[in-house]
Amino acid sequence: MSTLPPCPKCNSEYTYEDGSQLVCPECAHEWSATAATDSGDDARVIKDSVGNLLQDGDSITVIKDLKVKGTSLVVKVGTKVKNIRLCDGDHDIDCKIDGIGPMKLKSEFVRKV
């Protein structure tokens, strides 16, 4: 039985080694054998504007006036937001701002309190 990992593209179990590469005969996908062994915990690290590590439940402060798209509302500098949630995507903070409602923010425009 083969101890090689399955293909990351199609999950085929029939992968084989070709020099330093692993190859899938079913979809012709090639990948590095060292990358396959290093793929462990890919937890995304999200930092604020000054480099502090952000986590779910943190409190943050907005460091720049942010116009809310589609409305005439503005999130002012110094607005404090409690209990944030981190998410994937361009806007990586999901939160609820008093007086405005739920929104997504970019981590580059906030600072951890």
C-alpha positions in Angstrom: 0.0 0.0 0.0 1.3 3.5 -0.9 2.1 6.0 1.8 1.9 8.9 -0.6 -0.8 11.5 0.0 -3.8 11.6 -2.3 -4.0 14.3 -5.0 -5.1 17.7 -3.5 -7.0 18.5 -6.7 -9.1 15.4 -7.3 -8.4 13.2 -4.2 -7.1 10.3 -6.3 -5.3 7.7 -4.3 -3.1 6.6 -7.3 -0.4 9.3 -6.9 3.2 8.5 -7.8 6.6 10.1 -7.2 8.5 11.5 -10.1 11.8 12.9 -8.8 11.0 15.6 -6.3 7.4 16.0 -7.6 4.2 14.0 -6.9 2.0 13.3 -9.9 -1.6 12.3 -10.2 -2.2 10.1 -13.2 -6.0 10.8 -13.3 -5.9 14.6 -13.5 -2.2 15.2 -14.4 -1.8 17.6 -11.4 1.8 17.9 -10.2 2.9 19.3 -6.8 6.0 19.4 -4.6 6.5 16.4 -2.2 7.8 18.8 0.4 4.7 21.0 0.2 2.6 18.0 0.8 4.3 17.1 4.0 4.4 20.7 5.3 0.6 21.3 4.8 -0.4 21.4 8.5 -2.3 24.2 10.2 -3.1 27.0 7.8 -4.7 29.3 10.3 -5.0 32.7 8.9 -3.3 35.5 10.9 -5.1 38.8 10.8 -3.4 41.9 12.2 -4.6 45.4 12.7 -3.0 48.6 11.3 -0.2 48.6 13.8 0.6 44.9 13.8 -1.4 43.6 16.8 -2.9 40.1 16.3 -6.7 40.2 16.1 -8.9 37.4 17.5 -12.6 36.7 17.7 -14.2 38.7 20.5 -11.7 41.5 20.5 -12.6 45.2 20.8 -11.3 47.6 18.1 -11.3 51.3 17.3 -11.7 52.7 13.7 -8.6 54.9 12.8 -10.1 56.6 9.6 -13.4 58.0 8.6 -15.1 55.2 6.5 -18.0 56.0 4.2 -20.7 53.3 4.2 -21.3 52.2 0.6 -24.8 52.9 -0.6 -25.7 55.3 2.2 -24.8 58.7 3.4 -23.6 57.3 6.7 -20.0 57.6 7.9 -18.1 55.6 10.5 -16.2 58.3 12.3 -12.6 58.0 13.6 -12.5 56.7 17.2 -15.7 54.6 16.8 -15.3 51.6 19.2 -16.6 48.2 18.1 -16.9 45.3 20.6 -17.0 41.6 20.0 -15.6 41.3 16.4 -15.6 38.1 14.4 -12.9 37.3 11.9 -13.8 36.0 8.5 -12.2 35.2 5.1 -12.2 37.6 2.2 -11.1 41.2 1.5 -13.1 42.6 4.4 -11.9 40.3 7.2 -13.7 41.7 10.2 -17.5 41.1 10.7 -19.0 43.3 13.4 -22.0 45.3 14.5 -21.6 49.1 14.9 -24.0 51.0 17.1 -26.2 53.4 15.1 -25.2 51.8 11.8 -25.7 48.0 12.1 -23.9 45.0 10.9 -20.9 45.5 8.5 -17.6 44.2 7.4 -14.4 46.1 7.9 -10.8 45.8 6.6 -8.3 45.2 9.3 -6.0 47.9 7.9 -8.4 50.6 9.1 -8.7 49.5 12.7 -6.6 49.3 15.9 -7.0 46.8 18.7 -8.1 48.4 22.0 
